[in-house]
Amino acid sequence: LTVYGSLNQSVEDKIDYTENVVKIEGGNHAQFGDYGAQDGDGVATISVEGQQELTANAVAAFTQGE
């Protein structure tokens, strides 16, 4: 499973597959945790809580085989 924010270009540039990929529109790298701005991140257009909820939902769906 690969989950990434659309504003984290450094990750998107490295993905050369399509299976088990979740792109969170408006998300960035920093908002997957609470560790502040990261080099290369765009400014998120989704809330921290919203991004983390979408991430948790993606992980749950993946682990349940959905």
PDBQT receptor file of N, H, CA, C and O in Angstrom, charges set to zero:
ATOM      1  N   LEU A   1       0.843  -1.180   0.000  1.00  0.00    +0.000 N 
ATOM      2  CA  LEU A   1       0.000   0.000   0.000  1.00  0.00    +0.000 C 
ATOM      3  C   LEU A   1       0.887   1.242   0.000  1.00  0.00    +0.000 C 
ATOM      4  O   LEU A   1       1.812   1.363   0.803  1.00  0.00    +0.000 OA
ATOM      5  N   THR A   2       0.590   2.150  -0.905  1.00  0.00    +0.000 N 
ATOM      6  H   THR A   2      -0.162   2.051  -1.558  1.00  0.00    +0.000 HD
ATOM      7  CA  THR A   2       1.260   3.443  -0.937  1.00  0.00    +0.000 C 
ATOM      8  C   THR A   2       0.203   4.523  -0.780  1.00  0.00    +0.000 C 
ATOM      9  O   THR A   2      -0.719   4.618  -1.590  1.00  0.00    +0.000 OA
ATOM     10  N   VAL A   3       0.333   5.330   0.252  1.00  0.00    +0.000 N 
ATOM     11  H   VAL A   3       1.082   5.252   0.910  1.00  0.00    +0.000 HD
ATOM     12  CA  VAL A   3      -0.576   6.455   0.492  1.00  0.00    +0.000 C 
ATOM     13  C   VAL A   3       0.285   7.707   0.484  1.00  0.00    +0.000 C 
ATOM     14  O   VAL A   3       1.280   7.792   1.205  1.00  0.00    +0.000 OA
ATOM     15  N   TYR A   4      -0.099   8.677  -0.334  1.00  0.00    +0.000 N 
ATOM     16  H   TYR A   4      -0.907   8.609  -0.919  1.00  0.00    +0.000 HD
ATOM     17  CA  TYR A   4       0.689   9.908  -0.387  1.00  0.00    +0.000 C 
ATOM     18  C   TYR A   4      -0.211  11.099  -0.675  1.00  0.00    +0.000 C 
ATOM     19  O   TYR A   4      -1.322  10.944  -1.183  1.00  0.00    +0.000 OA
ATOM     20  N   GLY A   5       0.271  12.270  -0.351  1.00  0.00    +0.000 N 
ATOM     21  H   GLY A   5       1.173  12.396   0.062  1.00  0.00    +0.000 HD
ATOM     22  CA  GLY A   5      -0.452  13.501  -0.616  1.00  0.00    +0.000 C 
ATOM     23  C   GLY A   5      -0.115  14.044  -1.989  1.00  0.00    +0.000 C 
ATOM     24  O   GLY A   5       1.031  13.959  -2.431  1.00  0.00    +0.000 OA
ATOM     25  N   SER A   6      -1.110  14.603  -2.667  1.00  0.00    +0.000 N 
ATOM     26  H   SER A   6      -2.040  14.672  -2.308  1.00  0.00    +0.000 HD
ATOM     27  CA  SER A   6      -0.895  15.124  -4.015  1.00  0.00    +0.000 C 
ATOM     28  C   SER A   6       0.113  16.268  -4.055  1.00  0.00    +0.000 C 
ATOM     29  O   SER A   6       0.645  16.585  -5.118  1.00  0.00    +0.000 OA
ATOM     30  N   LEU A   7       0.380  16.887  -2.912  1.00  0.00    +0.000 N 
ATOM     31  H   LEU A   7      -0.052  16.630  -2.048  1.00  0.00    +0.000 HD
ATOM     32  CA  LEU A   7       1.330  17.991  -2.872  1.00  0.00    +0.000 C 
ATOM     33  C   LEU A   7       2.714  17.547  -2.420  1.00  0.00    +0.000 C 
ATOM     34  O   LEU A   7       3.538  18.375  -2.031  1.00  0.00    +0.000 OA
ATOM     35  N   ASN A   8       2.971  16.250  -2.469  1.00  0.00    +0.000 N 
ATOM     36  H   ASN A   8       2.302  15.577  -2.785  1.00  0.00    +0.000 HD
ATOM     37  CA  ASN A   8       4.284  15.695  -2.163  1.00  0.00    +0.000 C 
ATOM     38  C   ASN A   8       4.855  15.143  -3.463  1.00  0.00    +0.000 C 
ATOM     39  O   ASN A   8       4.858  13.933  -3.691  1.00  0.00    +0.000 OA
ATOM     40  N   GLN A   9       5.329  16.034  -4.299  1.00  0.00    +0.000 N 
ATOM     41  H   GLN A   9       5.326  17.017  -4.114  1.00  0.00    +0.000 HD
ATOM     42  CA  GLN A   9       5.785  15.677  -5.639  1.00  0.00    +0.000 C 
ATOM     43  C   GLN A   9       6.931  14.678  -5.621  1.00  0.00    +0.000 C 
ATOM     44  O   GLN A   9       7.031  13.846  -6.524  1.00  0.00    +0.000 OA
ATOM     45  N   SER A  10       7.793  14.737  -4.623  1.00  0.00    +0.000 N 
ATOM     46  H   SER A  10       7.712  15.413  -3.890  1.00  0.00    +0.000 HD
ATOM     47  CA  SER A  10       8.945  13.841  -4.597  1.00  0.00    +0.000 C 
ATOM     48  C   SER A  10       8.525  12.381  -4.513  1.00  0.00    +0.000 C 
ATOM     49  O   SER A  10       9.231  11.508  -5.019  1.00  0.00    +0.000 OA
ATOM     50  N   VAL A  11       7.399  12.103  -3.888  1.00  0.00    +0.000 N 
ATOM     51  H   VAL A  11       6.826  12.812  -3.477  1.00  0.00    +0.000 HD
ATOM     52  CA  VAL A  11       6.893  10.725  -3.834  1.00  0.00    +0.000 C 
ATOM     53  C   VAL A  11       6.238  10.361  -5.161  1.00  0.00    +0.000 C 
ATOM     54  O   VAL A  11       6.514   9.305  -5.730  1.00  0.00    +0.000 OA
ATOM     55  N   GLU A  12       5.381  11.231  -5.643  1.00  0.00    +0.000 N 
ATOM     56  H   GLU A  12       5.157  12.089  -5.182  1.00  0.00    +0.000 HD
ATOM     57  CA  GLU A  12       4.653  10.942  -6.883  1.00  0.00    +0.000 C 
ATOM     58  C   GLU A  12       5.601  10.650  -8.044  1.00  0.00    +0.000 C 
ATOM     59  O   GLU A  12       5.318   9.789  -8.877  1.00  0.00    +0.000 OA
ATOM     60  N   ASP A  13       6.704  11.352  -8.101  1.00  0.00    +0.000 N 
ATOM     61  H   ASP A  13       6.934  12.051  -7.424  1.00  0.00    +0.000 HD
ATOM     62  CA  ASP A  13       7.670  11.154  -9.181  1.00  0.00    +0.000 C 
ATOM     63  C   ASP A  13       8.298   9.758  -9.157  1.00  0.00    +0.000 C 
ATOM     64  O   ASP A  13       8.803   9.294 -10.179  1.00  0.00    +0.000 OA
ATOM     65  N   LYS A  14       8.271   9.091  -8.012  1.00  0.00    +0.000 N 
ATOM     66  H   LYS A  14       7.861   9.468  -7.182  1.00  0.00    +0.000 HD
ATOM     67  CA  LYS A  14       8.914   7.780  -7.879  1.00  0.00    +0.000 C 
ATOM     68  C   LYS A  14       7.955   6.603  -8.039  1.00  0.00    +0.000 C 
ATOM     69  O   LYS A  14       8.399   5.457  -8.108  1.00  0.00    +0.000 OA
ATOM     70  N   ILE A  15       6.663   6.862  -8.097  1.00  0.00    +0.000 N 
ATOM     71  H   ILE A  15       6.302   7.793  -8.041  1.00  0.00    +0.000 HD
ATOM     72  CA  ILE A  15       5.681   5.775  -8.199  1.00  0.00    +0.000 C 
ATOM     73  C   ILE A  15       5.540   5.373  -9.659  1.00  0.00    +0.000 C 
ATOM     74  O   ILE A  15       5.108   6.164 -10.497  1.00  0.00    +0.000 OA
ATOM     75  N   ASP A  16       5.914   4.125  -9.953  1.00  0.00    +0.000 N 
ATOM     76  H   ASP A  16       6.265   3.482  -9.272  1.00  0.00    +0.000 HD
ATOM     77  CA  ASP A  16       5.806   3.621 -11.320  1.00  0.00    +0.000 C 
ATOM     78  C   ASP A  16       4.874   2.417 -11.382  1.00  0.00    +0.000 C 
ATOM     79  O   ASP A  16       5.033   1.544 -12.236  1.00  0.00    +0.000 OA
ATOM     80  N   TYR A  17       3.912   2.374 -10.484  1.00  0.00    +0.000 N 
ATOM     81  H   TYR A  17       3.783   3.083  -9.790  1.00  0.00    +0.000 HD
ATOM     82  CA  TYR A  17       2.929   1.297 -10.422  1.00  0.00    +0.000 C 
ATOM     83  C   TYR A  17       1.571   1.897 -10.079  1.00  0.00    +0.000 C 
ATOM     84  O   TYR A  17       1.487   3.052  -9.662  1.00  0.00    +0.000 OA
ATOM     85  N   THR A  18       0.513   1.119 -10.254  1.00  0.00    +0.000 N 
ATOM     86  H   THR A  18       0.581   0.181 -10.594  1.00  0.00    +0.000 HD
ATOM     87  CA  THR A  18      -0.836   1.647 -10.017  1.00  0.00    +0.000 C 
ATOM     88  C   THR A  18      -1.627   0.850  -8.984  1.00  0.00    +0.000 C 
ATOM     89  O   THR A  18      -2.648   1.327  -8.488  1.00  0.00    +0.000 OA
ATOM     90  N   GLU A  19      -1.177  -0.342  -8.658  1.00  0.00    +0.000 N 
ATOM     91  H   GLU A  19      -0.348  -0.730  -9.060  1.00  0.00    +0.000 HD
ATOM     92  CA  GLU A  19      -1.917  -1.181  -7.716  1.00  0.00    +0.000 C 
ATOM     93  C   GLU A  19      -1.649  -0.740  -6.280  1.00  0.00    +0.000 C 
ATOM     94  O   GLU A  19      -0.509  -0.469  -5.902  1.00  0.00    +0.000 OA
ATOM     95  N   ASN A  20      -2.722  -0.673  -5.485  1.00  0.00    +0.000 N 
ATOM     96  H   ASN A  20      -3.648  -0.893  -5.791  1.00  0.00    +0.000 HD
ATOM     97  CA  ASN A  20      -2.633  -0.317  -4.065  1.00  0.00    +0.000 C 
ATOM     98  C   ASN A  20      -1.994   1.050  -3.837  1.00  0.00    +0.000 C 
ATOM     99  O   ASN A  20      -1.145   1.212  -2.961  1.00  0.00    +0.000 OA
ATOM    100  N   VAL A  21      -2.412   2.027  -4.634  1.00  0.00    +0.000 N 
ATOM    101  H   VAL A  21      -3.102   1.895  -5.346  1.00  0.00    +0.000 HD
ATOM    102  CA  VAL A  21      -1.927   3.399  -4.499  1.00  0.00    +0.000 C 
ATOM    103  C   VAL A  21      -3.114   4.292  -4.160  1.00  0.00    +0.000 C 
ATOM    104  O   VAL A  21      -4.140   4.264  -4.841  1.00  0.00    +0.000 OA
ATOM    105  N   VAL A  22      -2.966   5.078  -3.108  1.00  0.00    +0.000 N 
ATOM    106  H   VAL A  22      -2.134   5.101  -2.555  1.00  0.00    +0.000 HD
ATOM    107  CA  VAL A  22      -4.002   6.037  -2.701  1.00  0.00    +0.000 C 
ATOM    108  C   VAL A  22      -3.371   7.422  -2.679  1.00  0.00    +0.000 C 
ATOM    109  O   VAL A  22      -2.421   7.678  -1.939  1.00  0.00    +0.000 OA
ATOM    110  N   LYS A  23      -3.913   8.302  -3.496  1.00  0.00    +0.000 N 
ATOM    111  H   LYS A  23      -4.685   8.094  -4.097  1.00  0.00    +0.000 HD
ATOM    112  CA  LYS A  23      -3.450   9.686  -3.564  1.00  0.00    +0.000 C 
ATOM    113  C   LYS A  23      -4.467  10.558  -2.842  1.00  0.00    +0.000 C 
ATOM    114  O   LYS A  23      -5.640  10.590  -3.214  1.00  0.00    +0.000 OA
ATOM    115  N   ILE A  24      -4.022  11.260  -1.819  1.00  0.00    +0.000 N 
ATOM    116  H   ILE A  24      -3.069  11.234  -1.516  1.00  0.00    +0.000 HD
ATOM    117  CA  ILE A  24      -4.904  12.139  -1.049  1.00  0.00    +0.000 C 
ATOM    118  C   ILE A  24      -4.790  13.547  -1.625  1.00  0.00    +0.000 C 
ATOM    119  O   ILE A  24      -3.780  14.228  -1.450  1.00  0.00    +0.000 OA
ATOM    120  N   GLU A  25      -5.843  13.964  -2.311  1.00  0.00    +0.000 N 
ATOM    121  H   GLU A  25      -6.664  13.410  -2.453  1.00  0.00    +0.000 HD
ATOM    122  CA  GLU A  25      -5.848  15.281  -2.929  1.00  0.00    +0.000 C 
ATOM    123  C   GLU A  25      -5.717  16.378  -1.867  1.00  0.00    +0.000 C 
ATOM    124  O   GLU A  25      -6.445  16.394  -0.874  1.00  0.00    +0.000 OA
ATOM    125  N   GLY A  26      -4.785  17.277  -2.099  1.00  0.00    +0.000 N 
ATOM    126  H   GLY A  26      -4.194  17.264  -2.906  1.00  0.00    +0.000 HD
ATOM    127  CA  GLY A  26      -4.570  18.393  -1.189  1.00  0.00    +0.000 C 
ATOM    128  C   GLY A  26      -3.678  18.081  -0.005  1.00  0.00    +0.000 C 
ATOM    129  O   GLY A  26      -3.381  18.961   0.802  1.00  0.00    +0.000 OA
ATOM    130  N   GLY A  27      -3.246  16.826   0.104  1.00  0.00    +0.000 N 
ATOM    131  H   GLY A  27      -3.487  16.111  -0.552  1.00  0.00    +0.000 HD
ATOM    132  CA  GLY A  27      -2.392  16.433   1.223  1.00  0.00    +0.000 C 
ATOM    133  C   GLY A  27      -0.923  16.640   0.911  1.00  0.00    +0.000 C 
ATOM    134  O   GLY A  27      -0.526  16.708  -0.253  1.00  0.00    +0.000 OA
ATOM    135  N   ASN A  28      -0.123  16.739   1.956  1.00  0.00    +0.000 N 
ATOM    136  H   ASN A  28      -0.446  16.683   2.901  1.00  0.00    +0.000 HD
ATOM    137  CA  ASN A  28       1.328  16.832   1.783  1.00  0.00    +0.000 C 
ATOM    138  C   ASN A  28       2.017  15.852   2.727  1.00  0.00    +0.000 C 
ATOM    139  O   ASN A  28       1.361  15.175   3.518  1.00  0.00    +0.000 OA
ATOM    140  N   HIS A  29       3.319  15.783   2.640  1.00  0.00    +0.000 N 
ATOM    141  H   HIS A  29       3.853  16.333   1.998  1.00  0.00    +0.000 HD
ATOM    142  CA  HIS A  29       4.071  14.810   3.440  1.00  0.00    +0.000 C 
ATOM    143  C   HIS A  29       3.990  15.108   4.934  1.00  0.00    +0.000 C 
ATOM    144  O   HIS A  29       3.822  14.195   5.743  1.00  0.00    +0.000 OA
ATOM    145  N   ALA A  30       4.108  16.367   5.297  1.00  0.00    +0.000 N 
ATOM    146  H   ALA A  30       4.244  17.108   4.640  1.00  0.00    +0.000 HD
ATOM    147  CA  ALA A  30       4.168  16.755   6.707  1.00  0.00    +0.000 C 
ATOM    148  C   ALA A  30       2.931  16.343   7.491  1.00  0.00    +0.000 C 
ATOM    149  O   ALA A  30       3.027  16.059   8.685  1.00  0.00    +0.000 OA
ATOM    150  N   GLN A  31       1.780  16.305   6.846  1.00  0.00    +0.000 N 
ATOM    151  H   GLN A  31       1.703  16.535   5.876  1.00  0.00    +0.000 HD
ATOM    152  CA  GLN A  31       0.537  16.039   7.566  1.00  0.00    +0.000 C 
ATOM    153  C   GLN A  31       0.260  14.558   7.830  1.00  0.00    +0.000 C 
ATOM    154  O   GLN A  31      -0.757  14.231   8.443  1.00  0.00    +0.000 OA
ATOM    155  N   PHE A  32       1.135  13.659   7.385  1.00  0.00    +0.000 N 
ATOM    156  H   PHE A  32       1.960  13.925   6.888  1.00  0.00    +0.000 HD
ATOM    157  CA  PHE A  32       0.962  12.260   7.768  1.00  0.00    +0.000 C 
ATOM    158  C   PHE A  32       1.351  12.052   9.222  1.00  0.00    +0.000 C 
ATOM    159  O   PHE A  32       0.933  11.077   9.847  1.00  0.00    +0.000 OA
ATOM    160  N   GLY A  33       2.137  12.950   9.753  1.00  0.00    +0.000 N 
ATOM    161  H   GLY A  33       2.476  13.741   9.245  1.00  0.00    +0.000 HD
ATOM    162  CA  GLY A  33       2.527  12.959  11.159  1.00  0.00    +0.000 C 
ATOM    163  C   GLY A  33       2.390  14.381  11.661  1.00  0.00    +0.000 C 
ATOM    164  O   GLY A  33       1.740  15.209  11.022  1.00  0.00    +0.000 OA
ATOM    165  N   ASP A  34       2.980  14.663  12.767  1.00  0.00    +0.000 N 
ATOM    166  H   ASP A  34       3.508  13.990  13.286  1.00  0.00    +0.000 HD
ATOM    167  CA  ASP A  34       2.944  16.021  13.318  1.00  0.00    +0.000 C 
ATOM    168  C   ASP A  34       4.362  16.539  13.490  1.00  0.00    +0.000 C 
ATOM    169  O   ASP A  34       4.754  16.961  14.578  1.00  0.00    +0.000 OA
ATOM    170  N   TYR A  35       5.133  16.503  12.399  1.00  0.00    +0.000 N 
ATOM    171  H   TYR A  35       4.815  16.160  11.515  1.00  0.00    +0.000 HD
ATOM    172  CA  TYR A  35       6.539  16.883  12.512  1.00  0.00    +0.000 C 
ATOM    173  C   TYR A  35       6.900  18.119  11.713  1.00  0.00    +0.000 C 
ATOM    174  O   TYR A  35       8.081  18.367  11.471  1.00  0.00    +0.000 OA
ATOM    175  N   GLY A  36       5.922  18.897  11.298  1.00  0.00    +0.000 N 
ATOM    176  H   GLY A  36       4.962  18.696  11.494  1.00  0.00    +0.000 HD
ATOM    177  CA  GLY A  36       6.184  20.177  10.657  1.00  0.00    +0.000 C 
ATOM    178  C   GLY A  36       6.496  20.086   9.179  1.00  0.00    +0.000 C 
ATOM    179  O   GLY A  36       6.522  19.005   8.589  1.00  0.00    +0.000 OA
ATOM    180  N   ALA A  37       6.732  21.252   8.595  1.00  0.00    +0.000 N 
ATOM    181  H   ALA A  37       6.710  22.130   9.074  1.00  0.00    +0.000 HD
ATOM    182  CA  ALA A  37       6.962  21.370   7.152  1.00  0.00    +0.000 C 
ATOM    183  C   ALA A  37       8.162  20.542   6.710  1.00  0.00    +0.000 C 
ATOM    184  O   ALA A  37       9.150  20.406   7.432  1.00  0.00    +0.000 OA
ATOM    185  N   GLN A  38       8.048  19.997   5.511  1.00  0.00    +0.000 N 
ATOM    186  H   GLN A  38       7.245  20.107   4.924  1.00  0.00    +0.000 HD
ATOM    187  CA  GLN A  38       9.107  19.176   4.935  1.00  0.00    +0.000 C 
ATOM    188  C   GLN A  38       9.553  19.791   3.614  1.00  0.00    +0.000 C 
ATOM    189  O   GLN A  38       8.743  20.369   2.890  1.00  0.00    +0.000 OA
ATOM    190  N   ASP A  39      10.839  19.668   3.299  1.00  0.00    +0.000 N 
ATOM    191  H   ASP A  39      11.497  19.198   3.887  1.00  0.00    +0.000 HD
ATOM    192  CA  ASP A  39      11.362  20.175   2.029  1.00  0.00    +0.000 C 
ATOM    193  C   ASP A  39      10.591  19.558   0.869  1.00  0.00    +0.000 C 
ATOM    194  O   ASP A  39      10.352  18.350   0.849  1.00  0.00    +0.000 OA
ATOM    195  N   GLY A  40      10.209  20.376  -0.083  1.00  0.00    +0.000 N 
ATOM    196  H   GLY A  40      10.404  21.357  -0.066  1.00  0.00    +0.000 HD
ATOM    197  CA  GLY A  40       9.532  19.888  -1.274  1.00  0.00    +0.000 C 
ATOM    198  C   GLY A  40       8.029  19.769  -1.144  1.00  0.00    +0.000 C 
ATOM    199  O   GLY A  40       7.348  19.469  -2.125  1.00  0.00    +0.000 OA
ATOM    200  N   ASP A  41       7.494  19.998   0.052  1.00  0.00    +0.000 N 
ATOM    201  H   ASP A  41       8.047  20.242   0.849  1.00  0.00    +0.000 HD
ATOM    202  CA  ASP A  41       6.046  19.936   0.247  1.00  0.00    +0.000 C 
ATOM    203  C   ASP A  41       5.387  21.212  -0.251  1.00  0.00    +0.000 C 
ATOM    204  O   ASP A  41       5.922  22.309  -0.085  1.00  0.00    +0.000 OA
ATOM    205  N   GLY A  42       4.225  21.055  -0.860  1.00  0.00    +0.000 N 
ATOM    206  H   GLY A  42       3.791  20.165  -0.995  1.00  0.00    +0.000 HD
ATOM    207  CA  GLY A  42       3.379  22.199  -1.110  1.00  0.00    +0.000 C 
ATOM    208  C   GLY A  42       2.551  22.466   0.140  1.00  0.00    +0.000 C 
ATOM    209  O   GLY A  42       2.524  21.646   1.058  1.00  0.00    +0.000 OA
ATOM    210  N   VAL A  43       1.886  23.593   0.178  1.00  0.00    +0.000 N 
ATOM    211  H   VAL A  43       1.908  24.260  -0.568  1.00  0.00    +0.000 HD
ATOM    212  CA  VAL A  43       1.018  23.924   1.304  1.00  0.00    +0.000 C 
ATOM    213  C   VAL A  43      -0.269  23.119   1.163  1.00  0.00    +0.000 C 
ATOM    214  O   VAL A  43      -0.955  23.210   0.146  1.00  0.00    +0.000 OA
ATOM    215  N   ALA A  44      -0.591  22.338   2.176  1.00  0.00    +0.000 N 
ATOM    216  H   ALA A  44      -0.033  22.263   3.003  1.00  0.00    +0.000 HD
ATOM    217  CA  ALA A  44      -1.767  21.468   2.131  1.00  0.00    +0.000 C 
ATOM    218  C   ALA A  44      -3.048  22.281   2.003  1.00  0.00    +0.000 C 
ATOM    219  O   ALA A  44      -3.170  23.378   2.549  1.00  0.00    +0.000 OA
ATOM    220  N   THR A  45      -3.994  21.714   1.271  1.00  0.00    +0.000 N 
ATOM    221  H   THR A  45      -3.895  20.823   0.828  1.00  0.00    +0.000 HD
ATOM    222  CA  THR A  45      -5.315  22.335   1.133  1.00  0.00    +0.000 C 
ATOM    223  C   THR A  45      -6.384  21.502   1.817  1.00  0.00    +0.000 C 
ATOM    224  O   THR A  45      -7.578  21.755   1.656  1.00  0.00    +0.000 OA
ATOM    225  N   ILE A  46      -5.951  20.512   2.579  1.00  0.00    +0.000 N 
ATOM    226  H   ILE A  46      -4.981  20.308   2.710  1.00  0.00    +0.000 HD
ATOM    227  CA  ILE A  46      -6.825  19.657   3.375  1.00  0.00    +0.000 C 
ATOM    228  C   ILE A  46      -6.318  19.751   4.813  1.00  0.00    +0.000 C 
ATOM    229  O   ILE A  46      -5.127  19.971   5.033  1.00  0.00    +0.000 OA
ATOM    230  N   SER A  47      -7.198  19.589   5.783  1.00  0.00    +0.000 N 
ATOM    231  H   SER A  47      -8.166  19.411   5.604  1.00  0.00    +0.000 HD
ATOM    232  CA  SER A  47      -6.767  19.680   7.177  1.00  0.00    +0.000 C 
ATOM    233  C   SER A  47      -5.922  18.473   7.571  1.00  0.00    +0.000 C 
ATOM    234  O   SER A  47      -5.990  17.414   6.946  1.00  0.00    +0.000 OA
ATOM    235  N   VAL A  48      -5.128  18.656   8.619  1.00  0.00    +0.000 N 
ATOM    236  H   VAL A  48      -5.072  19.516   9.126  1.00  0.00    +0.000 HD
ATOM    237  CA  VAL A  48      -4.352  17.539   9.169  1.00  0.00    +0.000 C 
ATOM    238  C   VAL A  48      -5.293  16.393   9.523  1.00  0.00    +0.000 C 
ATOM    239  O   VAL A  48      -5.045  15.240   9.170  1.00  0.00    +0.000 OA
ATOM    240  N   GLU A  49      -6.370  16.722  10.220  1.00  0.00    +0.000 N 
ATOM    241  H   GLU A  49      -6.572  17.658  10.507  1.00  0.00    +0.000 HD
ATOM    242  CA  GLU A  49      -7.325  15.689  10.654  1.00  0.00    +0.000 C 
ATOM    243  C   GLU A  49      -7.947  14.980   9.462  1.00  0.00    +0.000 C 
ATOM    244  O   GLU A  49      -8.103  13.759   9.474  1.00  0.00    +0.000 OA
ATOM    245  N   GLY A  50      -8.299  15.734   8.442  1.00  0.00    +0.000 N 
ATOM    246  H   GLY A  50      -8.172  16.725   8.431  1.00  0.00    +0.000 HD
ATOM    247  CA  GLY A  50      -8.895  15.134   7.247  1.00  0.00    +0.000 C 
ATOM    248  C   GLY A  50      -7.936  14.206   6.543  1.00  0.00    +0.000 C 
ATOM    249  O   GLY A  50      -8.320  13.113   6.125  1.00  0.00    +0.000 OA
ATOM    250  N   GLN A  51      -6.682  14.629   6.405  1.00  0.00    +0.000 N 
ATOM    251  H   GLN A  51      -6.370  15.516   6.744  1.00  0.00    +0.000 HD
ATOM    252  CA  GLN A  51      -5.686  13.791   5.744  1.00  0.00    +0.000 C 
ATOM    253  C   GLN A  51      -5.421  12.527   6.551  1.00  0.00    +0.000 C 
ATOM    254  O   GLN A  51      -5.337  11.436   5.988  1.00  0.00    +0.000 OA
ATOM    255  N   GLN A  52      -5.290  12.666   7.853  1.00  0.00    +0.000 N 
ATOM    256  H   GLN A  52      -5.358  13.553   8.311  1.00  0.00    +0.000 HD
ATOM    257  CA  GLN A  52      -5.017  11.491   8.680  1.00  0.00    +0.000 C 
ATOM    258  C   GLN A  52      -6.204  10.533   8.703  1.00  0.00    +0.000 C 
ATOM    259  O   GLN A  52      -6.008   9.319   8.760  1.00  0.00    +0.000 OA
ATOM    260  N   GLU A  53      -7.425  11.050   8.661  1.00  0.00    +0.000 N 
ATOM    261  H   GLU A  53      -7.584  12.036   8.615  1.00  0.00    +0.000 HD
ATOM    262  CA  GLU A  53      -8.603  10.179   8.603  1.00  0.00    +0.000 C 
ATOM    263  C   GLU A  53      -8.641   9.404   7.288  1.00  0.00    +0.000 C 
ATOM    264  O   GLU A  53      -8.918   8.205   7.289  1.00  0.00    +0.000 OA
ATOM    265  N   LEU A  54      -8.369  10.072   6.168  1.00  0.00    +0.000 N 
ATOM    266  H   LEU A  54      -8.144  11.047   6.167  1.00  0.00    +0.000 HD
ATOM    267  CA  LEU A  54      -8.330   9.384   4.881  1.00  0.00    +0.000 C 
ATOM    268  C   LEU A  54      -7.226   8.329   4.852  1.00  0.00    +0.000 C 
ATOM    269  O   LEU A  54      -7.402   7.257   4.274  1.00  0.00    +0.000 OA
ATOM    270  N   THR A  55      -6.096   8.634   5.473  1.00  0.00    +0.000 N 
ATOM    271  H   THR A  55      -5.953   9.505   5.943  1.00  0.00    +0.000 HD
ATOM    272  CA  THR A  55      -4.991   7.673   5.547  1.00  0.00    +0.000 C 
ATOM    273  C   THR A  55      -5.402   6.441   6.360  1.00  0.00    +0.000 C 
ATOM    274  O   THR A  55      -5.185   5.309   5.929  1.00  0.00    +0.000 OA
ATOM    275  N   ALA A  56      -5.989   6.666   7.523  1.00  0.00    +0.000 N 
ATOM    276  H   ALA A  56      -6.165   7.586   7.873  1.00  0.00    +0.000 HD
ATOM    277  CA  ALA A  56      -6.432   5.554   8.369  1.00  0.00    +0.000 C 
ATOM    278  C   ALA A  56      -7.469   4.700   7.641  1.00  0.00    +0.000 C 
ATOM    279  O   ALA A  56      -7.439   3.473   7.735  1.00  0.00    +0.000 OA
ATOM    280  N   ASN A  57      -8.380   5.338   6.920  1.00  0.00    +0.000 N 
ATOM    281  H   ASN A  57      -8.405   6.335   6.843  1.00  0.00    +0.000 HD
ATOM    282  CA  ASN A  57      -9.394   4.599   6.170  1.00  0.00    +0.000 C 
ATOM    283  C   ASN A  57      -8.758   3.759   5.060  1.00  0.00    +0.000 C 
ATOM    284  O   ASN A  57      -9.179   2.628   4.817  1.00  0.00    +0.000 OA
ATOM    285  N   ALA A  58      -7.763   4.302   4.397  1.00  0.00    +0.000 N 
ATOM    286  H   ALA A  58      -7.421   5.221   4.594  1.00  0.00    +0.000 HD
ATOM    287  CA  ALA A  58      -7.074   3.565   3.328  1.00  0.00    +0.000 C 
ATOM    288  C   ALA A  58      -6.338   2.346   3.886  1.00  0.00    +0.000 C 
ATOM    289  O   ALA A  58      -6.371   1.270   3.288  1.00  0.00    +0.000 OA
ATOM    290  N   VAL A  59      -5.683   2.514   5.017  1.00  0.00    +0.000 N 
ATOM    291  H   VAL A  59      -5.655   3.388   5.503  1.00  0.00    +0.000 HD
ATOM    292  CA  VAL A  59      -4.966   1.401   5.648  1.00  0.00    +0.000 C 
ATOM    293  C   VAL A  59      -5.942   0.337   6.103  1.00  0.00    +0.000 C 
ATOM    294  O   VAL A  59      -5.702  -0.852   5.895  1.00  0.00    +0.000 OA
ATOM    295  N   ALA A  60      -7.045   0.747   6.722  1.00  0.00    +0.000 N 
ATOM    296  H   ALA A  60      -7.240   1.713   6.891  1.00  0.00    +0.000 HD
ATOM    297  CA  ALA A  60      -8.060  -0.217   7.176  1.00  0.00    +0.000 C 
ATOM    298  C   ALA A  60      -8.638  -0.999   5.999  1.00  0.00    +0.000 C 
ATOM    299  O   ALA A  60      -8.777  -2.220   6.074  1.00  0.00    +0.000 OA
ATOM    300  N   ALA A  61      -8.971  -0.313   4.930  1.00  0.00    +0.000 N 
ATOM    301  H   ALA A  61      -8.859   0.678   4.869  1.00  0.00    +0.000 HD
ATOM    302  CA  ALA A  61      -9.528  -0.990   3.749  1.00  0.00    +0.000 C 
ATOM    303  C   ALA A  61      -8.509  -1.975   3.164  1.00  0.00    +0.000 C 
ATOM    304  O   ALA A  61      -8.875  -3.080   2.762  1.00  0.00    +0.000 OA
ATOM    305  N   PHE A  62      -7.251  -1.582   3.117  1.00  0.00    +0.000 N 
ATOM    306  H   PHE A  62      -6.954  -0.685   3.443  1.00  0.00    +0.000 HD
ATOM    307  CA  PHE A  62      -6.209  -2.454   2.583  1.00  0.00    +0.000 C 
ATOM    308  C   PHE A  62      -6.032  -3.705   3.440  1.00  0.00    +0.000 C 
ATOM    309  O   PHE A  62      -5.942  -4.815   2.915  1.00  0.00    +0.000 OA
ATOM    310  N   THR A  63      -5.984  -3.524   4.748  1.00  0.00    +0.000 N 
ATOM    311  H   THR A  63      -6.057  -2.623   5.175  1.00  0.00    +0.000 HD
ATOM    312  CA  THR A  63      -5.762  -4.672   5.629  1.00  0.00    +0.000 C 
ATOM    313  C   THR A  63      -6.969  -5.597   5.678  1.00  0.00    +0.000 C 
ATOM    314  O   THR A  63      -6.837  -6.776   6.006  1.00  0.00    +0.000 OA
ATOM    315  N   GLN A  64      -8.142  -5.067   5.354  1.00  0.00    +0.000 N 
ATOM    316  H   GLN A  64      -8.248  -4.109   5.088  1.00  0.00    +0.000 HD
ATOM    317  CA  GLN A  64      -9.353  -5.897   5.322  1.00  0.00    +0.000 C 
ATOM    318  C   GLN A  64      -9.590  -6.487   3.934  1.00  0.00    +0.000 C 
ATOM    319  O   GLN A  64     -10.591  -7.169   3.711  1.00  0.00    +0.000 OA
ATOM    320  N   GLY A  65      -8.677  -6.227   3.005  1.00  0.00    +0.000 N 
ATOM    321  H   GLY A  65      -7.864  -5.673   3.186  1.00  0.00    +0.000 HD
ATOM    322  CA  GLY A  65      -8.792  -6.808   1.679  1.00  0.00    +0.000 C 
ATOM    323  C   GLY A  65      -9.825  -6.160   0.778  1.00  0.00    +0.000 C 
ATOM    324  O   GLY A  65     -10.302  -6.783  -0.169  1.00  0.00    +0.000 OA
ATOM    325  N   GLU A  66     -10.170  -4.926   1.061  1.00  0.00    +0.000 N 
ATOM    326  H   GLU A  66      -9.782  -4.419   1.831  1.00  0.00    +0.000 HD
ATOM    327  CA  GLU A  66     -11.169  -4.236   0.236  1.00  0.00    +0.000 C 
ATOM    328  C   GLU A  66     -10.545  -3.570  -0.956  1.00  0.00    +0.000 C 
ATOM    329  O   GLU A  66     -11.247  -2.946  -1.752  1.00  0.00    +0.000 OA
TER     330      GLU A  66
